[in-house]
Amino acid sequence: MKPLPVTLALLALFLAASYQDLAVAAADADGVGSGAPVLDSVCEGKCKNRCSQKVAGRCMGLCMMCCGKCAGCVPSGPLAPKDECPCYRDMKSPKSGRPKCP
């Protein structure tokens, strides 16, 4: 086996892995979350707690979306400060610029 094709293949794999790490780091810097998949059951329990004192349908839908984008981070209770989860706190509605997450 010739060393040049093997070396090029290893170099390509290394560059691809480095690019992926940079993309994940950029997403984290944008406040999008870690990108790690979160089970709906995890978000559902956290959002039920968060929305327990609000209009459930709208609150649950928004909370589930925010939870999924923020790698499962949801403030710990219905009146807990959003500062517990910066990603959740910083998500804004594109039309109004108001906070998106309940």
DSSP file (Angstrom, degrees, kcal/mol; ACC not computed):
  #  RESIDUE AA STRUCTURE BP1 BP2  ACC     N-H-->O    O-->H-N    N-H-->O    O-->H-N    TCO  KAPPA ALPHA  PHI   PSI    X-CA   Y-CA   Z-CA
    1    1 A M              0   0    0      0, 0.0     3,-0.0     0, 0.0     0, 0.0   0.000 360.0 360.0 360.0 137.0    0.0    0.0    0.0
    2    2 A K     >  -     0   0    0      1,-0.1     4,-1.0     4,-0.0     0, 0.0  -0.610 360.0-139.5 -82.6 139.4    1.3    3.4   -0.9
    3    3 A P  H  > S+     0   0    0      0, 0.0     4,-2.5     0, 0.0     5,-0.2   0.771  92.1  68.5 -71.4 -25.3    1.6    5.9    2.0
    4    4 A L  H  > S+     0   0    0      2,-0.2     4,-2.6     1,-0.2     5,-0.2   0.940 100.4  44.3 -64.4 -49.1    0.4    8.9    0.1
    5    5 A P  H  > S+     0   0    0      0, 0.0     4,-2.3     0, 0.0    -1,-0.2   0.896 115.8  49.0 -62.6 -37.4   -3.3    7.8   -0.3
    6    6 A V  H  X S+     0   0    0     -4,-1.0     4,-2.4     2,-0.2    -2,-0.2   0.921 111.9  48.7 -66.1 -43.1   -3.4    6.6    3.3
    7    7 A T  H  X S+     0   0    0     -4,-2.5     4,-2.3     1,-0.2    -1,-0.2   0.912 111.9  48.9 -62.8 -43.3   -1.9    9.9    4.5
    8    8 A L  H  X S+     0   0    0     -4,-2.6     4,-2.4     2,-0.2    -1,-0.2   0.890 110.6  51.0 -64.7 -39.5   -4.4   11.9    2.4
    9    9 A A  H  X S+     0   0    0     -4,-2.3     4,-2.2     2,-0.2    -2,-0.2   0.923 111.8  46.8 -64.4 -43.8   -7.4    9.9    3.8
   10   10 A L  H  X S+     0   0    0     -4,-2.4     4,-2.3     1,-0.2    -2,-0.2   0.891 111.7  51.2 -64.8 -39.1   -6.2   10.5    7.4
   11   11 A L  H  X S+     0   0    0     -4,-2.3     4,-2.5     2,-0.2    -2,-0.2   0.906 109.2  50.9 -63.9 -41.9   -5.7   14.2    6.7
   12   12 A A  H  X S+     0   0    0     -4,-2.4     4,-2.2     2,-0.2    -2,-0.2   0.912 110.7  48.6 -62.9 -43.1   -9.3   14.4    5.2
   13   13 A L  H  X S+     0   0    0     -4,-2.2     4,-2.2     2,-0.2    -2,-0.2   0.911 111.5  50.1 -62.7 -42.5  -10.8   12.7    8.3
   14   14 A F  H  X S+     0   0    0     -4,-2.3     4,-2.2     1,-0.2    -2,-0.2   0.917 111.5  47.7 -62.8 -44.2   -8.9   15.0   10.6
   15   15 A L  H  X S+     0   0    0     -4,-2.5     4,-2.4     2,-0.2    -1,-0.2   0.885 110.9  51.5 -65.6 -38.9  -10.0   18.1    8.8
   16   16 A A  H  X S+     0   0    0     -4,-2.2     4,-2.0     2,-0.2    -1,-0.2   0.914 111.1  47.6 -64.2 -42.7  -13.6   16.9    8.7
   17   17 A A  H  X S+     0   0    0     -4,-2.2     4,-2.0     2,-0.2    -2,-0.2   0.889 112.0  50.2 -66.1 -39.0  -13.6   16.3   12.5
   18   18 A S  H  X S+     0   0    0     -4,-2.2     4,-2.0     2,-0.2    -2,-0.2   0.903 109.3  51.1 -65.4 -41.3  -12.0   19.7   13.1
   19   19 A Y  H  X S+     0   0    0     -4,-2.4     4,-2.2     1,-0.2    -2,-0.2   0.903 108.8  51.5 -63.2 -41.1  -14.6   21.4   11.0
   20   20 A Q  H  X S+     0   0    0     -4,-2.0     4,-2.2     1,-0.2    -1,-0.2   0.913 108.4  51.2 -62.8 -43.2  -17.4   19.7   12.9
   21   21 A D  H  X S+     0   0    0     -4,-2.0     4,-2.2     1,-0.2    -1,-0.2   0.890 110.4  49.6 -61.0 -39.8  -15.9   20.8   16.3
   22   22 A L  H  X S+     0   0    0     -4,-2.0     4,-2.2     2,-0.2    -1,-0.2   0.884 109.4  51.4 -66.8 -38.5  -15.8   24.4   15.0
   23   23 A A  H  X S+     0   0    0     -4,-2.2     4,-1.9     2,-0.2    -2,-0.2   0.903 111.1  47.3 -65.9 -41.1  -19.4   24.3   13.8
   24   24 A V  H  X S+     0   0    0     -4,-2.2     4,-2.1     2,-0.2    -2,-0.2   0.908 111.8  50.6 -66.1 -42.1  -20.6   23.0   17.2
   25   25 A A  H  X S+     0   0    0     -4,-2.2     4,-2.0     1,-0.2    -2,-0.2   0.886 109.4  51.1 -63.3 -38.9  -18.5   25.7   19.0
   26   26 A A  H  X S+     0   0    0     -4,-2.2     4,-1.4     2,-0.2    -1,-0.2   0.893 108.9  50.7 -66.7 -39.2  -20.0   28.4   16.8
   27   27 A A  H  <>S+     0   0    0     -4,-1.9     5,-2.1     1,-0.2     6,-0.4   0.897 110.1  50.1 -64.8 -39.6  -23.5   27.2   17.5
   28   28 A D  H ><5S+     0   0    0     -4,-2.1     3,-1.3     1,-0.2     5,-0.2   0.889 108.2  52.9 -64.4 -39.2  -22.8   27.3   21.3
   29   29 A A  H 3<5S+     0   0    0     -4,-2.0    -1,-0.2     1,-0.3    -2,-0.2   0.801 104.0  57.2 -67.4 -28.4  -21.4   30.9   21.0
   30   30 A D  T 3<5S-     0   0    0     -4,-1.4    -1,-0.3    -5,-0.1    -2,-0.2   0.509 117.3-113.3 -79.7  -3.8  -24.7   31.9   19.2
   31   31 A G  T < 5S+     0   0    0     -3,-1.3    -3,-0.2    -4,-0.3    -2,-0.1   0.719  80.3 127.3  80.5  21.2  -26.7   30.7   22.2
   32   32 A V      < -     0   0    0     -5,-2.1    39,-0.2     1,-0.3     3,-0.2   0.649  69.4-113.7 -86.1 -15.2  -28.3   27.9   20.3
   33   33 A G        -     0   0    0     -6,-0.4    -1,-0.3    -5,-0.2    37,-0.1  -0.561  41.7 -58.5 108.1-175.5  -27.4   25.2   22.8
   34   34 A S        -     0   0    0     -2,-0.2    -1,-0.2     2,-0.1    -6,-0.1   0.645  58.6-128.2 -82.8 -13.2  -25.1   22.3   22.6
   35   35 A G        +     0   0    0      1,-0.3    -1,-0.1    34,-0.3    35,-0.1   0.448  60.4 142.3  80.7  -2.3  -26.9   20.6   19.7
   36   36 A A        -     0   0    0      1,-0.1    -1,-0.3    33,-0.1    35,-0.1  -0.517  60.8-103.7 -72.3 138.5  -27.1   17.4   21.6
   37   37 A P        -     0   0    0      0, 0.0     2,-0.4     0, 0.0    -1,-0.1  -0.386  35.7-157.1 -64.7 139.3  -30.4   15.5   21.0
   38   38 A V        -     0   0    0     30,-0.1     2,-0.1    -2,-0.1    34,-0.1  -0.966  18.5-117.9-119.6 133.0  -32.8   15.8   23.9
   39   39 A L    >>  -     0   0    0     -2,-0.4     4,-1.7     1,-0.1     3,-0.7  -0.447  17.0-131.2 -68.1 139.2  -35.6   13.3   24.6
   40   40 A D  H 3> S+     0   0    0      1,-0.2     4,-3.1     2,-0.2     5,-0.2   0.840 107.7  61.0 -58.8 -32.9  -39.1   14.8   24.3
   41   41 A S  H 3> S+     0   0    0      2,-0.2     4,-1.8     1,-0.2    -1,-0.2   0.856 102.9  50.6 -64.8 -33.5  -39.9   13.1   27.7
   42   42 A V  H <> S+     0   0    0     -3,-0.7     4,-1.8     2,-0.2    -1,-0.2   0.952 115.4  41.4 -66.7 -49.3  -37.2   15.1   29.3
   43   43 A C  H  X S+     0   0    0     -4,-1.7     4,-3.1     1,-0.2     5,-0.3   0.876 110.6  58.4 -66.2 -37.6  -38.5   18.4   27.9
   44   44 A E  H  X S+     0   0    0     -4,-3.1     4,-2.3     1,-0.2    -1,-0.2   0.925 107.8  45.1 -60.6 -45.6  -42.1   17.4   28.5
   45   45 A G  H  X S+     0   0    0     -4,-1.8     4,-1.6     2,-0.2    -1,-0.2   0.915 116.0  46.2 -64.4 -43.2  -41.6   17.0   32.3
   46   46 A K  H  X S+     0   0    0     -4,-1.8     4,-2.4     1,-0.2    -2,-0.2   0.899 114.6  47.6 -66.7 -40.2  -39.6   20.2   32.6
   47   47 A C  H  X S+     0   0    0     -4,-3.1     4,-2.8     2,-0.2    -2,-0.2   0.844 106.6  56.4 -73.0 -33.3  -42.1   22.2   30.5
   48   48 A K  H  < S+     0   0    0     -4,-2.3     4,-0.2    -5,-0.3    -1,-0.2   0.918 111.7  44.7 -60.9 -41.2  -45.1   20.8   32.4
   49   49 A N  H >< S+     0   0    0     -4,-1.6     3,-1.0    -5,-0.2    -2,-0.2   0.933 114.9  47.6 -66.3 -46.2  -43.4   22.2   35.6
   50   50 A R  H 3< S+     0   0    0     -4,-2.4     3,-0.4     1,-0.2    -2,-0.2   0.869 118.3  40.7 -63.4 -37.7  -42.6   25.5   33.9
   51   51 A C  T >< S+     0   0    0     -4,-2.8     3,-1.8     1,-0.2    -1,-0.2   0.255  79.5 110.9 -96.3  11.7  -46.1   26.0   32.4
   52   52 A S  T <  S+     0   0    0     -3,-1.0    -1,-0.2     1,-0.3    -2,-0.1   0.726  86.8  36.7 -63.0 -22.0  -48.0   24.8   35.5
   53   53 A Q  T 3  S+     0   0    0     -3,-0.4    -1,-0.3    -4,-0.2     2,-0.2   0.145 111.8  70.0-114.8  18.7  -49.4   28.3   36.2
   54   54 A K  S <  S-     0   0    0     -3,-1.8     2,-0.7     2,-0.0     3,-0.0  -0.725 103.3 -67.4-126.5 175.2  -49.8   29.5   32.6
   55   55 A V     >  -     0   0    0     -2,-0.2     4,-2.0     1,-0.2     5,-0.3  -0.564  54.2-148.9 -65.8 111.1  -52.1   28.8   29.6
   56   56 A A  H  > S+     0   0    0     -2,-0.7     4,-3.1     1,-0.2     5,-0.3   0.846  80.7  54.1 -61.0 -45.8  -50.9   25.2   29.0
   57   57 A G  H  > S+     0   0    0      2,-0.2     4,-1.9     1,-0.2    -1,-0.2   0.946 117.1  33.2 -59.4 -55.8  -51.3   24.8   25.2
   58   58 A R  H  > S+     0   0    0      2,-0.2     4,-2.2     1,-0.2     5,-0.3   0.922 121.0  50.3 -67.1 -45.0  -49.4   27.8   24.0
   59   59 A C  H  X S+     0   0    0     -4,-2.0     4,-2.8     1,-0.2     5,-0.2   0.922 111.0  48.6 -60.9 -45.7  -46.9   27.7   26.9
   60   60 A M  H  X S+     0   0    0     -4,-3.1     4,-2.7    -5,-0.3     5,-0.2   0.909 110.5  50.8 -63.8 -42.1  -46.1   24.0   26.4
   61   61 A G  H  X S+     0   0    0     -4,-1.9     4,-1.7    -5,-0.3    -1,-0.2   0.935 115.7  40.9 -62.1 -46.5  -45.6   24.4   22.6
   62   62 A L  H  X S+     0   0    0     -4,-2.2     4,-2.6     2,-0.2    -2,-0.2   0.909 115.7  50.9 -68.0 -41.9  -43.1   27.3   23.0
   63   63 A C  H  X S+     0   0    0     -4,-2.8     4,-3.0    -5,-0.3     5,-0.2   0.906 108.7  51.1 -63.7 -42.0  -41.4   25.7   26.0
   64   64 A M  H  X S+     0   0    0     -4,-2.7     4,-2.2    -5,-0.2    -1,-0.2   0.900 111.7  48.0 -63.1 -40.2  -40.9   22.4   24.2
   65   65 A M  H  X S+     0   0    0     -4,-1.7     4,-2.0    -5,-0.2    -2,-0.2   0.940 114.8  45.0 -64.9 -46.2  -39.4   24.2   21.2
   66   66 A C  H  X S+     0   0    0     -4,-2.6     4,-1.8     1,-0.2    -2,-0.2   0.909 111.9  52.4 -64.1 -42.5  -37.1   26.3   23.4
   67   67 A C  H  <>S+     0   0    0     -4,-3.0     5,-3.1     1,-0.2     6,-0.4   0.913 109.3  49.6 -60.4 -44.3  -36.1   23.2   25.5
   68   68 A G  H ><5S+     0   0    0     -4,-2.2     3,-0.9     1,-0.2    -1,-0.2   0.894 113.8  44.9 -63.1 -40.6  -35.2   21.3   22.4
   69   69 A K  H 3<5S+     0   0    0     -4,-2.0   -34,-0.3     1,-0.2    -1,-0.2   0.741 112.5  52.6 -75.0 -22.8  -33.0   24.1   21.0
   70   70 A C  T ><5S-     0   0    0     -4,-1.8     3,-1.3    -5,-0.2    -1,-0.2   0.042 116.7-107.3-104.1  25.4  -31.4   24.7   24.4
   71   71 A A  T < 5S-     0   0    0     -3,-0.9    -3,-0.2     1,-0.3    -2,-0.1   0.844  79.8 -48.1  55.1  39.4  -30.3   21.1   25.0
   72   72 A G  T 3 <S+     0   0    0     -5,-3.1     2,-0.7     1,-0.3    -1,-0.3   0.554  96.7 143.2  85.3   7.3  -32.9   20.5   27.7
   73   73 A C    <   +     0   0    0     -3,-1.3    -1,-0.3    -6,-0.4    -3,-0.1  -0.748  14.4 155.1 -87.9 118.7  -32.3   23.6   29.7
   74   74 A V        -     0   0    0     -2,-0.7     8,-0.0    -3,-0.1   -11,-0.0  -0.994  51.7 -95.5-138.0 137.0  -35.5   25.0   31.1
   75   75 A P        -     0   0    0      0, 0.0     7,-0.1     0, 0.0     5,-0.1  -0.214  42.8-112.8 -53.1 148.0  -35.8   27.2   34.3
   76   76 A S  S    S+     0   0    0      5,-0.2     6,-0.0     3,-0.1     3,-0.0   0.559  83.2   6.6 -70.6 -13.3  -36.7   25.0   37.3
   77   77 A G  S >  S-     0   0    0      4,-0.1     3,-0.8   -27,-0.1   -27,-0.2  -0.938  84.6 -84.8-157.4 178.4  -40.2   26.2   38.1
   78   78 A P  T 3  S+     0   0    0      0, 0.0   -28,-0.1     0, 0.0    -1,-0.0   0.788 128.2  29.0 -64.3 -27.5  -43.1   28.4   36.9
   79   79 A L  T 3  S+     0   0    0      2,-0.1     3,-0.1     3,-0.0    -3,-0.1   0.274  89.9 127.3-114.5   9.4  -41.6   31.5   38.6
   80   80 A A    <   -     0   0    0     -3,-0.8     2,-0.1     1,-0.1     0, 0.0  -0.375  68.6-101.1 -67.4 144.6  -37.9   30.6   38.3
   81   81 A P    >   -     0   0    0      0, 0.0     3,-1.5     0, 0.0    -5,-0.2  -0.391  19.1-130.8 -68.3 143.6  -35.7   33.3   36.7
   82   82 A K  G >  S+     0   0    0      1,-0.3     3,-2.0     2,-0.2     7,-0.5   0.643  96.4  86.2 -67.8 -13.7  -34.8   32.7   33.1
   83   83 A D  G 3  S+     0   0    0      1,-0.3    -1,-0.3     5,-0.1     4,-0.1   0.677  71.7  75.1 -62.9 -15.6  -31.2   33.4   34.0
   84   84 A E  G <  S+     0   0    0     -3,-1.5    -1,-0.3     1,-0.3    -2,-0.2   0.804 107.6  31.7 -62.8 -28.2  -30.9   29.7   35.0
   85   85 A C    <>  -     0   0    0     -3,-2.0     4,-2.6    -4,-0.2    -1,-0.3  -0.828  68.7-172.8-133.6  93.1  -30.7   29.0   31.3
   86   86 A P  H  > S+     0   0    0      0, 0.0     4,-2.5     0, 0.0     5,-0.1   0.859  88.2  53.2 -56.3 -38.5  -29.1   31.7   29.2
   87   87 A C  H  > S+     0   0    0      2,-0.2     4,-0.8     1,-0.2    -4,-0.1   0.939 112.2  44.9 -61.2 -46.5  -30.0   30.1   25.9
   88   88 A Y  H  4 S+     0   0    0      1,-0.2     3,-0.5     2,-0.2    13,-0.5   0.895 115.2  48.7 -62.7 -43.2  -33.7   29.9   27.0
   89   89 A R  H  < S+     0   0    0     -4,-2.6    -2,-0.2    -7,-0.5    -1,-0.2   0.869 111.6  48.3 -65.7 -39.5  -33.6   33.5   28.2
   90   90 A D  H  < S+     0   0    0     -4,-2.5     2,-0.3    -5,-0.2    -1,-0.2   0.526  79.3 111.4 -87.9  -6.7  -31.9   35.0   25.1
   91   91 A M     <  -     0   0    0     -4,-0.8     9,-2.5    -3,-0.5    10,-0.6  -0.542  51.0-167.7 -71.3 128.4  -34.2   33.4   22.4
   92   92 A K  B     -A   99   0A   0     -2,-0.3     6,-0.1     7,-0.3    -2,-0.1  -0.855  26.9-108.2-119.7 152.1  -36.3   36.2   20.8
   93   93 A S     >  -     0   0    0      5,-3.3     4,-2.2    -2,-0.3     5,-0.1  -0.629  27.1-139.0 -73.1 130.5  -39.3   36.2   18.5
   94   94 A P  T  4 S+     0   0    0      0, 0.0    -1,-0.1     0, 0.0     6,-0.0   0.830  96.9  45.0 -64.8 -31.3  -38.1   37.3   15.0
   95   95 A K  T  4 S+     0   0    0      1,-0.1    -2,-0.0     3,-0.1    -3,-0.0   0.949 129.4  18.4 -78.2 -49.9  -41.2   39.5   14.4
   96   96 A S  T  4 S-     0   0    0      2,-0.1    -1,-0.1     3,-0.0    -4,-0.0   0.675  88.5-131.4 -99.6 -18.6  -41.5   41.4   17.7
   97   97 A G     <  +     0   0    0     -4,-2.2     3,-0.1     1,-0.3    -2,-0.0   0.512  63.3 134.1  77.6   3.0  -38.1   40.9   19.2
   98   98 A R  S    S-     0   0    0      1,-0.1    -5,-3.3    -6,-0.1    -1,-0.3  -0.412  71.3 -75.0 -80.5 161.8  -39.8   39.9   22.5
   99   99 A P  B     -A   92   0A   0      0, 0.0    -7,-0.3     0, 0.0    -1,-0.1  -0.316  39.6-160.1 -57.3 136.1  -38.7   36.8   24.5
  100  100 A K        +     0   0    0     -9,-2.5    -8,-0.2   -12,-0.2   -34,-0.1   0.826  67.1  73.5 -87.8 -35.7  -39.8   33.7   22.7
  101  101 A C              0   0    0    -10,-0.6   -38,-0.1   -13,-0.5   -42,-0.1  -0.654 360.0 360.0 -91.1 134.5  -39.6   31.2   25.7
  102  102 A P              0   0    0      0, 0.0    -1,-0.1     0, 0.0   -43,-0.1   0.489 360.0 360.0 -72.9 360.0  -42.2   31.3   28.5
